[in-house]
């Protein structure tokens, strides 16, 4: 039995639309705690700390108590934030800002419509774990990766 061309064309259109929808719904996801741990053990964060320590030494040598107090507060707040991001559920917005170039490169390379903390917000989308690429960009060493594996087991 022959199918009318309009029906065949309609079926082909629907199949194509479903394919386009599936391609558009590729979402990159990452393990928020793994990325937080890798960030705070990264050379990038190490450089931030070196700069802040230099500022603190300069303020101490200059006798600028106000600046010393500000920097001491900054260190305390940074430690608290890191702890709540790695071991809690605090948002990682500050880290995402720092790794934005990596996220954009990964998004383009993997043909993703977005990159978000796991789980993907839409169960109909195809989740692609980009945690390993982010760890590479953060230059996570083997000790960091071991710590992440241990955290993921618990």
C-alpha positions as CSV (number, residue, x, y, z in Angstrom):
1,X,0.0,0.0,0.0
2,X,1.4,3.4,-1.0
3,X,1.4,6.2,1.5
4,X,0.5,9.7,0.2
5,X,3.5,12.0,-0.2
6,X,2.1,14.4,2.4
7,X,2.1,11.8,5.1
8,X,5.6,10.7,4.3
9,X,6.8,14.3,4.3
10,X,5.0,14.9,7.6
11,X,6.7,11.8,9.1
12,X,10.1,13.0,7.9
13,X,9.5,16.5,9.3
14,X,8.5,15.1,12.7
15,X,11.5,12.8,12.8
16,X,13.8,15.7,11.8
17,X,12.2,17.9,14.5
18,X,12.7,15.2,17.1
19,X,16.4,14.9,16.1
20,X,16.9,18.7,16.3
21,X,15.2,18.8,19.7
22,X,17.4,16.0,20.9
23,X,20.5,17.8,19.7
24,X,19.4,21.1,21.2
25,X,18.8,19.5,24.5
26,X,22.4,18.3,25.2
27,X,23.2,19.8,28.6
28,X,26.7,19.7,30.1
29,X,26.6,18.9,33.8
30,X,29.3,18.9,36.5
31,X,29.8,17.7,40.0
32,X,29.6,20.9,42.0
33,X,31.5,19.7,45.0
34,X,34.3,18.1,42.8
35,X,34.7,21.4,40.9
36,X,34.8,23.4,44.1
37,X,37.4,21.1,45.7
38,X,39.5,21.2,42.5
39,X,39.2,25.0,42.3
40,X,40.4,25.6,45.9
41,X,43.3,23.3,45.3
42,X,44.1,24.8,41.9
43,X,47.0,27.0,40.8
44,X,44.4,29.7,40.0
45,X,43.2,29.9,43.6
46,X,46.8,29.6,44.8
47,X,47.6,32.8,42.9
48,X,44.7,34.6,44.5
49,X,45.9,33.5,48.0
50,X,49.5,34.6,47.2
51,X,48.3,38.0,46.2
52,X,46.1,38.4,49.3
53,X,49.0,37.3,51.5
54,X,51.3,39.9,49.9
55,X,48.6,42.5,50.5
56,X,48.4,41.4,54.1
57,X,52.2,41.6,54.6
58,X,52.3,45.0,53.0
59,X,49.5,46.3,55.3
60,X,51.2,44.8,58.4
61,X,54.5,46.4,57.4
62,X,52.7,49.8,56.8
63,X,50.9,49.6,60.1
64,X,47.5,49.8,58.2
65,X,45.4,48.1,60.8
66,X,42.1,48.7,58.9
67,X,43.5,46.9,55.8
68,X,44.9,44.1,58.0
69,X,41.5,43.7,59.6
70,X,39.8,43.7,56.2
71,X,42.1,41.1,54.8
72,X,41.8,38.9,57.9
73,X,38.1,39.0,57.4
74,X,38.5,38.2,53.8
75,X,40.6,35.1,54.6
76,X,38.0,33.9,57.2
77,X,35.1,34.4,54.8
78,X,37.0,32.7,51.9
79,X,37.7,29.7,54.2
80,X,34.1,29.5,55.3
81,X,32.8,29.8,51.7
82,X,35.2,27.1,50.5
83,X,34.1,24.8,53.2
84,X,30.4,25.3,52.6
85,X,30.9,24.8,48.8
86,X,33.0,21.7,49.1
87,X,31.2,20.0,52.0
88,X,27.8,21.7,51.9
89,X,25.4,23.0,49.3
90,X,26.5,26.6,48.9
91,X,26.3,27.9,45.4
92,X,29.5,28.0,43.4
93,X,28.8,31.3,41.6
94,X,32.2,32.7,42.4
95,X,34.0,29.7,41.0
96,X,31.8,29.7,37.8
97,X,32.8,33.3,37.2
98,X,36.5,32.3,37.4
99,X,36.1,29.2,35.1
100,X,33.7,30.9,32.6
101,X,36.3,30.6,29.8
102,X,36.6,26.9,30.3
103,X,32.9,26.4,30.5
104,X,32.4,28.3,27.2
105,X,35.1,26.3,25.5
106,X,33.7,23.0,26.7
107,X,30.2,24.1,25.7
108,X,31.3,24.8,22.2
109,X,33.5,21.8,21.8
110,X,30.8,19.4,23.1
111,X,28.0,21.1,21.2
112,X,26.1,21.8,24.4
113,X,23.2,24.2,24.9
114,X,24.3,24.9,28.5
115,X,26.6,23.8,31.3
116,X,25.0,23.5,34.7
117,X,25.6,21.8,38.1
118,X,24.3,18.3,38.1
119,X,21.6,17.1,37.8
120,X,20.4,18.5,34.5
121,X,17.3,20.6,35.1
122,X,15.3,18.8,32.4
123,X,15.0,15.0,32.5
124,X,14.2,15.0,28.8
125,X,17.6,16.5,28.0
126,X,20.7,14.5,27.3
127,X,23.2,15.1,30.2
128,X,26.9,15.1,29.3
129,X,29.2,15.0,32.3
130,X,31.9,17.7,31.8
131,X,33.4,17.4,35.3
132,X,36.6,15.7,33.9
133,X,37.2,18.5,31.4
134,X,36.7,21.1,34.2
135,X,39.2,19.3,36.5
136,X,41.7,19.2,33.6
137,X,41.2,23.0,33.1
138,X,41.8,23.6,36.9
139,X,44.9,21.4,36.6
140,X,43.6,19.0,39.3
141,X,46.5,16.8,40.4
142,X,46.2,13.1,41.3
143,X,45.8,13.9,45.0
144,X,42.8,16.2,44.3
145,X,41.3,13.6,42.0
146,X,41.7,10.9,44.7
147,X,40.0,13.2,47.3
148,X,37.1,13.7,44.8
149,X,36.7,10.0,44.3
150,X,36.6,9.5,48.1
151,X,34.0,12.3,48.5
152,X,31.9,10.7,45.7
153,X,31.9,7.3,47.5
154,X,30.5,8.8,50.7
